[in-house]
Amino acid sequence: MKSLTTNCMIAVAALAVAAGSASAQTLKADIPFTFRAGTSVLTPGTYNVNLSVATNREFIRMQNTDTGVSVLLAAFDRGDASKSLKSKRVPALAFDCSATRCALRELWTGVDSSSYHFRAPHLGRDGDVYTTRIALSRMKAD
């Protein structure tokens, strides 16, 4: 039942984003490694990162520009951006990585002091965990 509810929520969110949004922001990232975003595993490549607000709910869509594969992220928390991301003064993604895996942990748009924090699997069993930052560049909104 929980899975059905989650799938329904994601479908409604996708429809709301596809139908249009009150505001949107598009960023671009070149990610050179395979990574986990939400429950999806995404391949290396150039990604458009779309931030949208539809019916008072924020959504993040990451789409590989080469393959067209995308993921819709709706399960995240807003909180203070990490000092390491804000110190560069450039929008960025932060990934927790180990010897064999990486997972998206944070997205900072560079606009304010808060960022989007994502849930991801614990990577400690694969060895030492380190943070990798990928700079984002701004694009025109669709």
N, C-alpha and C positions, 0 to 999 in steps of 0.2 A: 504494500500500500504506500509506503514511504517513497519507493521508487516511482510509482505512478504519479504521485503528487509532485515530486521533483520534476519529472518529465513534462507534466502539464504546465508547471510554472515556467520552465525553460521555453516551451512552445509559445506561451502567451507573451513572454518577454521578446522572443524573436519576432513575433507578429507586431508588437508595439514598436520595436526598433525599425522594422521594415516599413511600417506604415508612415513613419516620419517621427521626428523628435523636435522638442522645443528648442534644444540647443545641441550642437555637436562639435566635436573637436577631433581632428585627425592628426596622428603622429606617425612617424616612420622609424623602424628599427631594423638594422642588419644584425641578425643573430647567427653566429657561426657554429652553433652546437645544437644537438637535439635537447629538447626540454619538455617538462610537464607544465601545463597550464590548466588548472582545475583538474578534471579527470582525463584530459586528453594529452597525448604525447605528440608534439609537433617537431617537424624536421628543421634543419638549419635553412635560413633564407632571409629574404626581406619581407617584413611584415608591416601592414598598415594596422595601426592601433586606433580604433574609433571609440571615443567616449561620447555617450549619448544619454540624454535624460528624456524619458518617456513616462508620462503619468506619475511624476514625482518619484521615479525610481531610476537609479543610474545603472548603466550597462556598459560593459567593455567588450568589444569584438576585436579579435586578432585574426587577420587574414594574410596567408602567405600569398604574395603577389605573383609568384611563379606558378604555383599549383592550384591556387584558389581555395585551398583547404582553410577553414576558419573555425574558431571556437568562440562561443558567447559566454562571458564570465559575468555572473550576477551575484555570486556568493563571495563577498569580500567585506572587509571592514575599513572604515575611514579612521585615520589616526595621524599622529604627528609623523612627518617625514623624517627618515633617518638622517643624521647629521652628514653621513658620508655622501648621500645623494644631494642634499642641499648645498654642500660645500662647493660643488662644481658649477652650480647655478645654471645647469642645463637639464631639461627634462630627461628622465632616465628610467630604465627598468633595473631591478635588482633580482638576481637569481642566487639561491643557495645551491652550491655545487659540491659534489664529492668526486672521487676518482672515476666513477662510472655514470653518474646521473646529475641532472640539474633540474631545478623546479623554480618557477616564477614565484617570487615572494612579495615584491613591492613595485608599484608604479607611481612615480612622481611626475606631475605635469609641468612643474616649474612655475606654476601660477601662484600658489599660496603655500602655507606651511604644512598642509595636510597631504597625505598620500593614500593610495589604495593598497591594502594589505591582503594577501591571498593565503589561503590554507594550502598546504602541500605536505607530501609525505616526509617523515623523518628520514634524513639521509645519513645519519651518524654511523649506521652499521656498515656503510661502504667506505669507511675511512674518515679522514679529516674533512670537515665541511668548511668551505670558504665562500665568500660573496663575490660574485661577478657583476659588474655594472655595464650596461649597454646604453649609450647615449641615444636619445630620440631627437628627431628633427621634426619641425612643424610643417604641416601640409595644409592646403586649403581645405575647408570643410566641403563635403559633397552638397 
